[in-house]
Amino acid sequence: MIMKYLFTNDYSEGAHPRILEALARTNMRQEIGYERDSFCLEAERLILARVGNPAAAVHFVHSGGMANLVALASMLTRAYESVIAADTAHIHVHEGGAIEALGHKITLVAGLGGKITAEAIRAVMDKHLPDEHMVLPKAVSLAHATEVGTIYSLAELEAIAAVCREFGLYLFVDGARMGTALVAEGADITLRDLGRLTDIFTVGGTKNGALLGEAMVVNNPALREHFRRHIRQRAAHVAKGRIIGIQFAELFADDLYFDLARHSTSLAQRLRTGIARLGYKFFSRSPSNMSFPILPNAVIEQLQAAYGVYVWRGVSAEASVARLLTSWATPVSAIEQLLHDLEKLS
Ligand SMILES: Cc1ncc(COP(=O)(O)O)c(C=O)c1O
């Protein structure tokens, strides 16, 4: 069987070899459970050194959806409270109604290139606050990078944080794809900014070289208290939390986390440059490791014979938006081959 090269996701491989080595090296060491082990504590220390907020807490869960659920469960406490999110948000489209199953509505705003704006949040609050027939938003959830690969600027995040403060809204940043968002061309948000501006943000490992796992950085002292109970209640507490702790300790021991993200992101940029050179347009202005070229359906179908290509959505009877992802492990040769094949089909 001819193996296809998958551009479908950034988690199609296992883990970076350094992570596997760290897991093997520490395998026989006995540790206590539930993220009280020395590896989780070390990973927390390393992450917080970069966040610049030693008083924050870091918790580790196994998936991005789980992190979103736990974070929002800790923020939405009264039954009438809702979370504001973009209509393209992962929590709205791709999490099986998990947030709604908490008993809280997601108040949607039209995403601008996948992003939510401070003005849109203000407009929601102006409408909902005086009207007791409506749910009352208590949190804002945004993803960095977004579902369509775009990233927020520091000015945008500052404006969102300011409007959240004004209305007493918690700010949650879903960082399942935080690595690529931090290193993308033009990126000006740092982990320090996220520590200063958000109540909780996550740092995704699954999509950036880990076997699996997400780090949740809880900045707000009021949310830090009893946060572990929220983790426990959502069945998200991992007895062998060390497995995630070891991975994050390795990713943040030096610049590995950022280096892996730079690899996937720079290859995506190379891919976009090549695709643009062939005359194709893009659905979103993504600087991250996600690319969304608009291609003829016939071309997509032929590409799919040799590559994993996800069709994001149709744009006309003849063309669709393809979604192509690069990972920490994508070889340059795969990009060159794809561009070569695309040129032949064009
Ligand atoms: C922005 C974002 N958040 C959360 C998730 C969910 O992650 P998981 O599949 O690990 O639950 C994804 C997955 O694609 C995502 O892109």
The ligand as an SDF file (V2000), in Angstrom:
LIG
                    3D

 16 16  0  0  0  0  0  0  0  0999 V2000
   -8.4770   25.5910   19.2070 C   0  0  0  0  0  0  0  0  0  0  0  0
   -8.7260   24.1840   19.6500 C   0  0  0  0  0  0  0  0  0  0  0  0
   -9.1660   23.9610   20.8930 N   0  0  0  0  0  0  0  0  0  0  0  0
   -9.3920   22.7210   21.3480 C   0  0  0  0  0  0  0  0  0  0  0  0
   -9.1920   21.6230   20.5470 C   0  0  0  0  0  0  0  0  0  0  0  0
   -9.5390   20.2650   21.0720 C   0  0  0  0  0  0  0  0  0  0  0  0
   -8.4300   19.4960   21.3280 O   0  0  0  0  0  0  0  0  0  0  0  0
   -8.5970   17.9310   21.6210 P   0  0  0  0  0  0  0  0  0  0  0  0
   -8.9640   17.2900   20.3390 O   0  0  0  0  0  0  0  0  0  0  0  0
   -7.2520   17.5500   22.1540 O   0  0  0  0  0  0  0  0  0  0  0  0
   -9.6760   17.7690   22.6470 O   0  0  0  0  0  0  0  0  0  0  0  0
   -8.7390   21.7990   19.2350 C   0  0  0  0  0  0  0  0  0  0  0  0
   -8.5230   20.6340   18.3690 C   0  0  0  0  0  0  0  0  0  0  0  0
   -8.4370   20.6980   17.1710 O   0  0  0  0  0  0  0  0  0  0  0  0
   -8.5030   23.1120   18.7740 C   0  0  0  0  0  0  0  0  0  0  0  0
   -8.0790   23.3540   17.5350 O   0  0  0  0  0  0  0  0  0  0  0  0
  1  2  1  0
  2  3  1  0
  2 15  2  0
  3  4  2  0
  4  5  1  0
  5  6  1  0
  5 12  2  0
  6  7  1  0
  7  8  1  0
  8  9  2  0
  8 10  1  0
  8 11  1  0
 12 13  1  0
 12 15  1  0
 13 14  2  0
 15 16  1  0
M  END
$$$$
